[in-house]
Amino acid sequence: MTDLQIERERSSYNISGGCTALIVICLLGKLYVANAGDSRAIIVRNGEIIPMSSEFTPETERQRLQYLAFMQPHLLGNEFTHLEFPRRVQRKELGKKMLYRDFNMTGWAYKTIEDEDLKFPLIYGEGKKARVMATIGVTRGLGDHDLKVHDSNIYIKPFLSSAPEVRIYDLSKYDHGADDVLILATDGLWDVLSNEEVAEAITQFLPNCDPDDPHRFVHFYNCWSAMARSRLSATSTSTSQVQANLLSQPP
């Protein structure tokens, strides 16, 4: 509903661009964590890491994207192929065999290269460099209704979903200590720190703080931010938003 409202009102309110969304709702003793994008939520409980979200990227949603393109090839604008290859196919490779993947494949197989395979792949790149139509590196979120492939009239929005993944955590099933937390953060943090590093920092820092100190998470966030910034390259434009919620005092 929110994404539809953005679409309806984008002209009236000059709304452009898009965003990911990661939210948590505490209701009747349960946490409902909803994620649409590449942000991440984890629970650190007595040093144990409990993932509470999945990231939605061109790599993790490859089969969904390829299936959509297969079913609605007009969305590719006759410029892209929905098939995935280990690298860009060159004209000199026509008639030769190369590994490929389609929407119904988890592994790779060989196919004979045809003219259609010379088109730019729908999904290209690996890891953080993977992009849909060489444009966007996240496949779920809100907005981006007017986003197009550079220098074309091909819209990317049909491939982007606003539907979140929802995970549920039952607070009543566990006894939570003063340092057990739910961490919500954007990719600016997770690009440079692993789940294990974040959990280790929590278990080392929080026990040394007064549990009644209302500013202890502020101090922790400052240390976190400094650690993350020190690992970012000089040319990086990534930023991070982090929120920590005590499980013993849920939001």
Buried (B, 14 or more C-beta within 10 A) or exposed (E): EEBEEBBEEBEEEEBEEBBBBBBBEBEEEBBBBBBBBBBBBBBBBEEEBBEBBBBBBBBBBBBBBBBBBBEEEEBBBEEBBBBBBEEEBEEEBEEEEBEBBBBEBEEEEEBEBEEEBBBBBBBBBEEEEBBBBBBBBBBBBBBBBBBBBEEEEBBBBEBBBBEBBBBEBEBEEBEBBBBBBBBBBBBBBBBBBEBEBBBBBBBEBBEEBEEEEEEBBEEBBEEBBEBBBEEBEEEEEBEBEBBBBBBBEBE
